[in-house]
Amino acid sequence: MKQNIHLHKLIMFLHEVRGWKRQFMMIFCGAATSFALSPFHFIIVGFLTFPILIIVLDGVAEISNLKRRIFIASMTCWSFGFGYFVFALWWLSHAMLIDPIAFAWAIPFAVLGLPAYLALYWALAGCLAMMFWYPNAARFLALGFAFGAGEWFRGTLLTGFPWASIGYTLMPTPLLMQSAAILGLYGINALAVLCYSLATVLFTDEKKLFSLSLLMVLIGAHIGFGVYRMHNLPNVENYKTAERWVRIVQPSIQQTNKMDVEDRQKTFEMHLDLSEAPIKKGSKKPDFIVWPETSVPYILDYVPAAKMRIADMLTNNQWAIVGSVRTDGRVNQTNKHYYNTIEVVNHHGQILASSDKVHLVPFGEYLPYQKLFDAIGLKAIADDVGGYSPADQRRSVTMPNDFTYLPMICYEIIFPDGMDYHGNKPQAILNVTNDAWFGMTPGPYQHLDQARLRAVELGLPLIRAANNGISAVVDPYGRIVQYLKQNEVDFVDSPIPDSIVPYWNNGPQSYHAFVIIFLLLVSNLLLRRTKTGNHLTNIR
């Protein structure tokens, strides 16, 4: 009884909290929610913080003025999102510390500015949710619908940035990733918020039967589908009988050294040494040797000796797939076109294919509206070899041995809808990246988890070469077959698992999430017609 009284007082406090206290509380709850992401995976946090958000929004819903009610709901969700993104993405500031004299001024924009912008999409979610708020279980559906829509907008508008999507908090293990094969990331975003919100009835005196039943069904289906897909899978050790093998090279070169012109040859030789190392016991000769993003410190077309040195390490029927920078030849004093690319080199020193990055990093690899900002000196941000140009489209690459892969460079792998491509159907995703920019922070762990989910969505194995880790080969179920730890200087030879038939052609796309979000909205409207009173009236 005493415990119920304390809980009652807490709920009433949350319901009635106002002003700056409400906003700071939401920032704290959002920050706590970020610890459900990799590498912490405290999934239980969402089942505590979202009920707090719901109860606070219940108090907001009692404001009589519609415009004020929607505005305060938006600000409440913005504060929740701001706390979440500050703590989920603080590690981006580490990139500015590589050259602090030049870029330390940008740290506040990375730590506070970007989260403030991303939180606007959660503010939009708060606005949408309040428009359909009703004092029964309908409000849980409203929040799931609203966050599903808000996260989709965040992943697509203004080039998009779906990093740390809320759905990842519900998928800490391969077993819990399997639902993404049907729903996709954007569908899981809505599912996660709905599940977290339904847990509110565990702390209030409102009618529980419908909400708890729905929560149990959703969680049961989420877990059950994972068990169904994985219960008969062979151990990853069985992949050693695979037809094709790959060697992933991880030199773990510090970013300051990568940027040092005098260290170019040294870093190049380090890649070569790891590539030429003897095969380890239990492994087979690799068909492909993969180097990380921008691992070649030269433009290969301009340095034939570098191409031939790569060719010397290869045998017949063996290919190097290397991260590099290339130019299309349209280079003069006033017009430079450089591309962040993946190049395939054979044992004759010929470049068989080049796959240029399609989705460039704003303010990192190119400067949006560059002509506008040149006058105030911001062009220096994108001055790495004059800035990069994007490829017109993504194409799969078919190797001479008929193996086809889908190239993804760096953060391109975080976009679920970025998997559209031209060419033959791929048998694997190939992701090269350089996470040395972010040091020993949560960033590289989050990046790997997002890459693993693309493998599950597409039903394709993932080959991932990261300069300082975490390099890995992942099967189509998100299980890690082989990996190298962060900052480990080594190589790994791994079998390439076979692809599987995906549930959807080319993986779950946005319109699948739209169906889920629309169903949540329809369900919300139907529940609004039921005769369920305000839960806060019930506990008074």
Secondary structure as a PSIPRED ss2 file (coil, helix, strand):
# PSIPRED VFORMAT (PSIPRED V4.0)

   1 M C   1.000  0.000  0.000
   2 K H   0.000  1.000  0.000
   3 Q H   0.000  1.000  0.000
   4 N H   0.000  1.000  0.000
   5 I H   0.000  1.000  0.000
   6 H H   0.000  1.000  0.000
   7 L H   0.000  1.000  0.000
   8 H H   0.000  1.000  0.000
   9 K H   0.000  1.000  0.000
  10 L H   0.000  1.000  0.000
  11 I H   0.000  1.000  0.000
  12 M H   0.000  1.000  0.000
  13 F H   0.000  1.000  0.000
  14 L H   0.000  1.000  0.000
  15 H H   0.000  1.000  0.000
  16 E H   0.000  1.000  0.000
  17 V C   1.000  0.000  0.000
  18 R C   1.000  0.000  0.000
  19 G H   0.000  1.000  0.000
  20 W H   0.000  1.000  0.000
  21 K H   0.000  1.000  0.000
  22 R H   0.000  1.000  0.000
  23 Q H   0.000  1.000  0.000
  24 F H   0.000  1.000  0.000
  25 M H   0.000  1.000  0.000
  26 M H   0.000  1.000  0.000
  27 I H   0.000  1.000  0.000
  28 F H   0.000  1.000  0.000
  29 C H   0.000  1.000  0.000
  30 G H   0.000  1.000  0.000
  31 A H   0.000  1.000  0.000
  32 A H   0.000  1.000  0.000
  33 T H   0.000  1.000  0.000
  34 S H   0.000  1.000  0.000
  35 F H   0.000  1.000  0.000
  36 A H   0.000  1.000  0.000
  37 L C   1.000  0.000  0.000
  38 S C   1.000  0.000  0.000
  39 P C   1.000  0.000  0.000
  40 F C   1.000  0.000  0.000
  41 H C   1.000  0.000  0.000
  42 F C   1.000  0.000  0.000
  43 I H   0.000  1.000  0.000
  44 I H   0.000  1.000  0.000
  45 V H   0.000  1.000  0.000
  46 G H   0.000  1.000  0.000
  47 F H   0.000  1.000  0.000
  48 L H   0.000  1.000  0.000
  49 T H   0.000  1.000  0.000
  50 F H   0.000  1.000  0.000
  51 P H   0.000  1.000  0.000
  52 I H   0.000  1.000  0.000
  53 L H   0.000  1.000  0.000
  54 I H   0.000  1.000  0.000
  55 I H   0.000  1.000  0.000
  56 V H   0.000  1.000  0.000
  57 L H   0.000  1.000  0.000
  58 D H   0.000  1.000  0.000
  59 G H   0.000  1.000  0.000
  60 V H   0.000  1.000  0.000
  61 A C   1.000  0.000  0.000
  62 E C   1.000  0.000  0.000
  63 I C   1.000  0.000  0.000
  64 S C   1.000  0.000  0.000
  65 N C   1.000  0.000  0.000
  66 L H   0.000  1.000  0.000
  67 K H   0.000  1.000  0.000
  68 R H   0.000  1.000  0.000
  69 R H   0.000  1.000  0.000
  70 I H   0.000  1.000  0.000
  71 F H   0.000  1.000  0.000
  72 I H   0.000  1.000  0.000
  73 A H   0.000  1.000  0.000
  74 S H   0.000  1.000  0.000
  75 M H   0.000  1.000  0.000
  76 T H   0.000  1.000  0.000
  77 C H   0.000  1.000  0.000
  78 W H   0.000  1.000  0.000
  79 S H   0.000  1.000  0.000
  80 F H   0.000  1.000  0.000
  81 G H   0.000  1.000  0.000
  82 F H   0.000  1.000  0.000
  83 G H   0.000  1.000  0.000
  84 Y H   0.000  1.000  0.000
  85 F H   0.000  1.000  0.000
  86 V H   0.000  1.000  0.000
  87 F H   0.000  1.000  0.000
  88 A H   0.000  1.000  0.000
  89 L H   0.000  1.000  0.000
  90 W H   0.000  1.000  0.000
  91 W H   0.000  1.000  0.000
  92 L H   0.000  1.000  0.000
  93 S H   0.000  1.000  0.000
  94 H H   0.000  1.000  0.000
  95 A H   0.000  1.000  0.000
  96 M H   0.000  1.000  0.000
  97 L H   0.000  1.000  0.000
  98 I C   1.000  0.000  0.000
  99 D C   1.000  0.000  0.000
 100 P H   0.000  1.000  0.000
 101 I H   0.000  1.000  0.000
 102 A H   0.000  1.000  0.000
 103 F H   0.000  1.000  0.000
 104 A H   0.000  1.000  0.000
 105 W H   0.000  1.000  0.000
 106 A H   0.000  1.000  0.000
 107 I H   0.000  1.000  0.000
 108 P H   0.000  1.000  0.000
 109 F H   0.000  1.000  0.000
 110 A H   0.000  1.000  0.000
 111 V H   0.000  1.000  0.000
 112 L H   0.000  1.000  0.000
 113 G H   0.000  1.000  0.000
 114 L H   0.000  1.000  0.000
 115 P H   0.000  1.000  0.000
 116 A H   0.000  1.000  0.000
 117 Y H   0.000  1.000  0.000
 118 L H   0.000  1.000  0.000
 119 A H   0.000  1.000  0.000
 120 L H   0.000  1.000  0.000
 121 Y H   0.000  1.000  0.000
 122 W H   0.000  1.000  0.000
 123 A H   0.000  1.000  0.000
 124 L H   0.000  1.000  0.000
 125 A H   0.000  1.000  0.000
 126 G H   0.000  1.000  0.000
 127 C H   0.000  1.000  0.000
 128 L H   0.000  1.000  0.000
 129 A H   0.000  1.000  0.000
 130 M H   0.000  1.000  0.000
 131 M H   0.000  1.000  0.000
 132 F C   1.000  0.000  0.000
 133 W C   1.000  0.000  0.000
 134 Y C   1.000  0.000  0.000
 135 P C   1.000  0.000  0.000
 136 N C   1.000  0.000  0.000
 137 A C   1.000  0.000  0.000
 138 A H   0.000  1.000  0.000
 139 R H   0.000  1.000  0.000
 140 F H   0.000  1.000  0.000
 141 L H   0.000  1.000  0.000
 142 A H   0.000  1.000  0.000
 143 L H   0.000  1.000  0.000
 144 G H   0.000  1.000  0.000
 145 F H   0.000  1.000  0.000
 146 A H   0.000  1.000  0.000
 147 F H   0.000  1.000  0.000
 148 G H   0.000  1.000  0.000
 149 A H   0.000  1.000  0.000
 150 G H   0.000  1.000  0.000
 151 E H   0.000  1.000  0.000
 152 W H   0.000  1.000  0.000
 153 F H   0.000  1.000  0.000
 154 R H   0.000  1.000  0.000
 155 G H   0.000  1.000  0.000
 156 T H   0.000  1.000  0.000
 157 L H   0.000  1.000  0.000
 158 L H   0.000  1.000  0.000
 159 T H   0.000  1.000  0.000
 160 G C   1.000  0.000  0.000
 161 F C   1.000  0.000  0.000
 162 P C   1.000  0.000  0.000
 163 W C   1.000  0.000  0.000
 164 A C   1.000  0.000  0.000
 165 S C   1.000  0.000  0.000
 166 I H   0.000  1.000  0.000
 167 G H   0.000  1.000  0.000
 168 Y H   0.000  1.000  0.000
 169 T H   0.000  1.000  0.000
 170 L H   0.000  1.000  0.000
 171 M C   1.000  0.000  0.000
 172 P C   1.000  0.000  0.000
 173 T C   1.000  0.000  0.000
 174 P H   0.000  1.000  0.000
 175 L H   0.000  1.000  0.000
 176 L H   0.000  1.000  0.000
 177 M H   0.000  1.000  0.000
 178 Q C   1.000  0.000  0.000
 179 S C   1.000  0.000  0.000
 180 A H   0.000  1.000  0.000
 181 A H   0.000  1.000  0.000
 182 I H   0.000  1.000  0.000
 183 L H   0.000  1.000  0.000
 184 G H   0.000  1.000  0.000
 185 L H   0.000  1.000  0.000
 186 Y H   0.000  1.000  0.000
 187 G H   0.000  1.000  0.000
 188 I H   0.000  1.000  0.000
 189 N H   0.000  1.000  0.000
 190 A H   0.000  1.000  0.000
 191 L H   0.000  1.000  0.000
 192 A H   0.000  1.000  0.000
 193 V H   0.000  1.000  0.000
 194 L H   0.000  1.000  0.000
 195 C H   0.000  1.000  0.000
 196 Y H   0.000  1.000  0.000
 197 S H   0.000  1.000  0.000
 198 L H   0.000  1.000  0.000
 199 A H   0.000  1.000  0.000
 200 T H   0.000  1.000  0.000
 201 V H   0.000  1.000  0.000
 202 L H   0.000  1.000  0.000
 203 F C   1.000  0.000  0.000
 204 T C   1.000  0.000  0.000
 205 D C   1.000  0.000  0.000
 206 E C   1.000  0.000  0.000
 207 K C   1.000  0.000  0.000
 208 K C   1.000  0.000  0.000
 209 L H   0.000  1.000  0.000
 210 F H   0.000  1.000  0.000
 211 S H   0.000  1.000  0.000
 212 L H   0.000  1.000  0.000
 213 S H   0.000  1.000  0.000
 214 L H   0.000  1.000  0.000
 215 L H   0.000  1.000  0.000
 216 M H   0.000  1.000  0.000
 217 V H   0.000  1.000  0.000
 218 L H   0.000  1.000  0.000
 219 I H   0.000  1.000  0.000
 220 G H   0.000  1.000  0.000
 221 A H   0.000  1.000  0.000
 222 H H   0.000  1.000  0.000
 223 I H   0.000  1.000  0.000
 224 G H   0.000  1.000  0.000
 225 F H   0.000  1.000  0.000
 226 G H   0.000  1.000  0.000
 227 V H   0.000  1.000  0.000
 228 Y H   0.000  1.000  0.000
 229 R H   0.000  1.000  0.000
 230 M H   0.000  1.000  0.000
 231 H C   1.000  0.000  0.000
 232 N C   1.000  0.000  0.000
 233 L C   1.000  0.000  0.000
 234 P C   1.000  0.000  0.000
 235 N C   1.000  0.000  0.000
 236 V H   0.000  1.000  0.000
 237 E H   0.000  1.000  0.000
 238 N H   0.000  1.000  0.000
 239 Y H   0.000  1.000  0.000
 240 K H   0.000  1.000  0.000
 241 T H   0.000  1.000  0.000
 242 A C   1.000  0.000  0.000
 243 E C   1.000  0.000  0.000
 244 R C   1.000  0.000  0.000
 245 W E   0.000  0.000  1.000
 246 V E   0.000  0.000  1.000
 247 R E   0.000  0.000  1.000
 248 I E   0.000  0.000  1.000
 249 V E   0.000  0.000  1.000
 250 Q E   0.000  0.000  1.000
 251 P C   1.000  0.000  0.000
 252 S C   1.000  0.000  0.000
 253 I C   1.000  0.000  0.000
 254 Q C   1.000  0.000  0.000
 255 Q H   0.000  1.000  0.000
 256 T H   0.000  1.000  0.000
 257 N H   0.000  1.000  0.000
 258 K H   0.000  1.000  0.000
 259 M C   1.000  0.000  0.000
 260 D C   1.000  0.000  0.000
 261 V H   0.000  1.000  0.000
 262 E H   0.000  1.000  0.000
 263 D H   0.000  1.000  0.000
 264 R H   0.000  1.000  0.000
 265 Q H   0.000  1.000  0.000
 266 K H   0.000  1.000  0.000
 267 T H   0.000  1.000  0.000
 268 F H   0.000  1.000  0.000
 269 E H   0.000  1.000  0.000
 270 M H   0.000  1.000  0.000
 271 H H   0.000  1.000  0.000
 272 L H   0.000  1.000  0.000
 273 D H   0.000  1.000  0.000
 274 L H   0.000  1.000  0.000
 275 S H   0.000  1.000  0.000
 276 E H   0.000  1.000  0.000
 277 A C   1.000  0.000  0.000
 278 P C   1.000  0.000  0.000
 279 I C   1.000  0.000  0.000
 280 K C   1.000  0.000  0.000
 281 K C   1.000  0.000  0.000
 282 G C   1.000  0.000  0.000
 283 S C   1.000  0.000  0.000
 284 K C   1.000  0.000  0.000
 285 K C   1.000  0.000  0.000
 286 P C   1.000  0.000  0.000
 287 D C   1.000  0.000  0.000
 288 F E   0.000  0.000  1.000
 289 I E   0.000  0.000  1.000
 290 V E   0.000  0.000  1.000
 291 W C   1.000  0.000  0.000
 292 P C   1.000  0.000  0.000
 293 E C   1.000  0.000  0.000
 294 T C   1.000  0.000  0.000
 295 S C   1.000  0.000  0.000
 296 V C   1.000  0.000  0.000
 297 P C   1.000  0.000  0.000
 298 Y C   1.000  0.000  0.000
 299 I C   1.000  0.000  0.000
 300 L H   0.000  1.000  0.000
 301 D H   0.000  1.000  0.000
 302 Y H   0.000  1.000  0.000
 303 V C   1.000  0.000  0.000
 304 P H   0.000  1.000  0.000
 305 A H   0.000  1.000  0.000
 306 A H   0.000  1.000  0.000
 307 K H   0.000  1.000  0.000
 308 M H   0.000  1.000  0.000
 309 R H   0.000  1.000  0.000
 310 I H   0.000  1.000  0.000
 311 A H   0.000  1.000  0.000
 312 D H   0.000  1.000  0.000
 313 M C   1.000  0.000  0.000
 314 L C   1.000  0.000  0.000
 315 T C   1.000  0.000  0.000
 316 N C   1.000  0.000  0.000
 317 N C   1.000  0.000  0.000
 318 Q C   1.000  0.000  0.000
 319 W E   0.000  0.000  1.000
 320 A E   0.000  0.000  1.000
 321 I E   0.000  0.000  1.000
 322 V E   0.000  0.000  1.000
 323 G E   0.000  0.000  1.000
 324 S E   0.000  0.000  1.000
 325 V E   0.000  0.000  1.000
 326 R E   0.000  0.000  1.000
 327 T E   0.000  0.000  1.000
 328 D C   1.000  0.000  0.000
 329 G C   1.000  0.000  0.000
 330 R C   1.000  0.000  0.000
 331 V C   1.000  0.000  0.000
 332 N C   1.000  0.000  0.000
 333 Q C   1.000  0.000  0.000
 334 T C   1.000  0.000  0.000
 335 N C   1.000  0.000  0.000
 336 K C   1.000  0.000  0.000
 337 H C   1.000  0.000  0.000
 338 Y E   0.000  0.000  1.000
 339 Y E   0.000  0.000  1.000
 340 N E   0.000  0.000  1.000
 341 T E   0.000  0.000  1.000
 342 I E   0.000  0.000  1.000
 343 E E   0.000  0.000  1.000
 344 V E   0.000  0.000  1.000
 345 V E   0.000  0.000  1.000
 346 N C   1.000  0.000  0.000
 347 H C   1.000  0.000  0.000
 348 H C   1.000  0.000  0.000
 349 G C   1.000  0.000  0.000
 350 Q C   1.000  0.000  0.000
 351 I E   0.000  0.000  1.000
 352 L E   0.000  0.000  1.000
 353 A E   0.000  0.000  1.000
 354 S E   0.000  0.000  1.000
 355 S E   0.000  0.000  1.000
 356 D E   0.000  0.000  1.000
 357 K C   1.000  0.000  0.000
 358 V C   1.000  0.000  0.000
 359 H C   1.000  0.000  0.000
 360 L C   1.000  0.000  0.000
 361 V C   1.000  0.000  0.000
 362 P E   0.000  0.000  1.000
 363 F C   1.000  0.000  0.000
 364 G C   1.000  0.000  0.000
 365 E C   1.000  0.000  0.000
 366 Y E   0.000  0.000  1.000
 367 L C   1.000  0.000  0.000
 368 P C   1.000  0.000  0.000
 369 Y C   1.000  0.000  0.000
 370 Q H   0.000  1.000  0.000
 371 K H   0.000  1.000  0.000
 372 L H   0.000  1.000  0.000
 373 F H   0.000  1.000  0.000
 374 D H   0.000  1.000  0.000
 375 A C   1.000  0.000  0.000
 376 I C   1.000  0.000  0.000
 377 G C   1.000  0.000  0.000
 378 L H   0.000  1.000  0.000
 379 K H   0.000  1.000  0.000
 380 A H   0.000  1.000  0.000
 381 I H   0.000  1.000  0.000
 382 A H   0.000  1.000  0.000
 383 D C   1.000  0.000  0.000
 384 D H   0.000  1.000  0.000
 385 V H   0.000  1.000  0.000
 386 G H   0.000  1.000  0.000
 387 G C   1.000  0.000  0.000
 388 Y E   0.000  0.000  1.000
 389 S C   1.000  0.000  0.000
 390 P C   1.000  0.000  0.000
 391 A C   1.000  0.000  0.000
 392 D C   1.000  0.000  0.000
 393 Q C   1.000  0.000  0.000
 394 R C   1.000  0.000  0.000
 395 R E   0.000  0.000  1.000
 396 S C   1.000  0.000  0.000
 397 V E   0.000  0.000  1.000
 398 T E   0.000  0.000  1.000
 399 M C   1.000  0.000  0.000
 400 P C   1.000  0.000  0.000
 401 N C   1.000  0.000  0.000
 402 D C   1.000  0.000  0.000
 403 F C   1.000  0.000  0.000
 404 T E   0.000  0.000  1.000
 405 Y E   0.000  0.000  1.000
 406 L E   0.000  0.000  1.000
 407 P E   0.000  0.000  1.000
 408 M E   0.000  0.000  1.000
 409 I E   0.000  0.000  1.000
 410 C H   0.000  1.000  0.000
 411 Y H   0.000  1.000  0.000
 412 E H   0.000  1.000  0.000
 413 I H   0.000  1.000  0.000
 414 I H   0.000  1.000  0.000
 415 F C   1.000  0.000  0.000
 416 P H   0.000  1.000  0.000
 417 D H   0.000  1.000  0.000
 418 G H   0.000  1.000  0.000
 419 M H   0.000  1.000  0.000
 420 D C   1.000  0.000  0.000
 421 Y C   1.000  0.000  0.000
 422 H E   0.000  0.000  1.000
 423 G C   1.000  0.000  0.000
 424 N C   1.000  0.000  0.000
 425 K C   1.000  0.000  0.000
 426 P C   1.000  0.000  0.000
 427 Q C   1.000  0.000  0.000
 428 A E   0.000  0.000  1.000
 429 I E   0.000  0.000  1.000
 430 L E   0.000  0.000  1.000
 431 N E   0.000  0.000  1.000
 432 V E   0.000  0.000  1.000
 433 T E   0.000  0.000  1.000
 434 N C   1.000  0.000  0.000
 435 D H   0.000  1.000  0.000
 436 A H   0.000  1.000  0.000
 437 W H   0.000  1.000  0.000
 438 F H   0.000  1.000  0.000
 439 G C   1.000  0.000  0.000
 440 M C   1.000  0.000  0.000
 441 T C   1.000  0.000  0.000
 442 P H   0.000  1.000  0.000
 443 G H   0.000  1.000  0.000
 444 P H   0.000  1.000  0.000
 445 Y H   0.000  1.000  0.000
 446 Q H   0.000  1.000  0.000
 447 H H   0.000  1.000  0.000
 448 L H   0.000  1.000  0.000
 449 D H   0.000  1.000  0.000
 450 Q H   0.000  1.000  0.000
 451 A H   0.000  1.000  0.000
 452 R H   0.000  1.000  0.000
 453 L H   0.000  1.000  0.000
 454 R H   0.000  1.000  0.000
 455 A H   0.000  1.000  0.000
 456 V H   0.000  1.000  0.000
 457 E H   0.000  1.000  0.000
 458 L H   0.000  1.000  0.000
 459 G C   1.000  0.000  0.000
 460 L C   1.000  0.000  0.000
 461 P C   1.000  0.000  0.000
 462 L E   0.000  0.000  1.000
 463 I E   0.000  0.000  1.000
 464 R E   0.000  0.000  1.000
 465 A E   0.000  0.000  1.000
 466 A E   0.000  0.000  1.000
 467 N C   1.000  0.000  0.000
 468 N C   1.000  0.000  0.000
 469 G C   1.000  0.000  0.000
 470 I C   1.000  0.000  0.000
 471 S E   0.000  0.000  1.000
 472 A E   0.000  0.000  1.000
 473 V E   0.000  0.000  1.000
 474 V E   0.000  0.000  1.000
 475 D C   1.000  0.000  0.000
 476 P C   1.000  0.000  0.000
 477 Y C   1.000  0.000  0.000
 478 G C   1.000  0.000  0.000
 479 R C   1.000  0.000  0.000
 480 I E   0.000  0.000  1.000
 481 V E   0.000  0.000  1.000
 482 Q E   0.000  0.000  1.000
 483 Y E   0.000  0.000  1.000
 484 L E   0.000  0.000  1.000
 485 K C   1.000  0.000  0.000
 486 Q C   1.000  0.000  0.000
 487 N C   1.000  0.000  0.000
 488 E C   1.000  0.000  0.000
 489 V C   1.000  0.000  0.000
 490 D E   0.000  0.000  1.000
 491 F E   0.000  0.000  1.000
 492 V E   0.000  0.000  1.000
 493 D E   0.000  0.000  1.000
 494 S E   0.000  0.000  1.000
 495 P E   0.000  0.000  1.000
 496 I C   1.000  0.000  0.000
 497 P C   1.000  0.000  0.000
 498 D C   1.000  0.000  0.000
 499 S C   1.000  0.000  0.000
 500 I C   1.000  0.000  0.000
 501 V C   1.000  0.000  0.000
 502 P C   1.000  0.000  0.000
 503 Y C   1.000  0.000  0.000
 504 W C   1.000  0.000  0.000
 505 N C   1.000  0.000  0.000
 506 N C   1.000  0.000  0.000
 507 G C   1.000  0.000  0.000
 508 P C   1.000  0.000  0.000
 509 Q C   1.000  0.000  0.000
 510 S H   0.000  1.000  0.000
 511 Y H   0.000  1.000  0.000
 512 H H   0.000  1.000  0.000
 513 A H   0.000  1.000  0.000
 514 F H   0.000  1.000  0.000
 515 V H   0.000  1.000  0.000
 516 I H   0.000  1.000  0.000
 517 I H   0.000  1.000  0.000
 518 F H   0.000  1.000  0.000
 519 L H   0.000  1.000  0.000
 520 L H   0.000  1.000  0.000
 521 L H   0.000  1.000  0.000
 522 V H   0.000  1.000  0.000
 523 S H   0.000  1.000  0.000
 524 N H   0.000  1.000  0.000
 525 L H   0.000  1.000  0.000
 526 L H   0.000  1.000  0.000
 527 L H   0.000  1.000  0.000
 528 R C   1.000  0.000  0.000
 529 R C   1.000  0.000  0.000
 530 T C   1.000  0.000  0.000
 531 K C   1.000  0.000  0.000
 532 T C   1.000  0.000  0.000
 533 G C   1.000  0.000  0.000
 534 N C   1.000  0.000  0.000
 535 H H   0.000  1.000  0.000
 536 L H   0.000  1.000  0.000
 537 T H   0.000  1.000  0.000
 538 N H   0.000  1.000  0.000
 539 I H   0.000  1.000  0.000
 540 R C   1.000  0.000  0.000
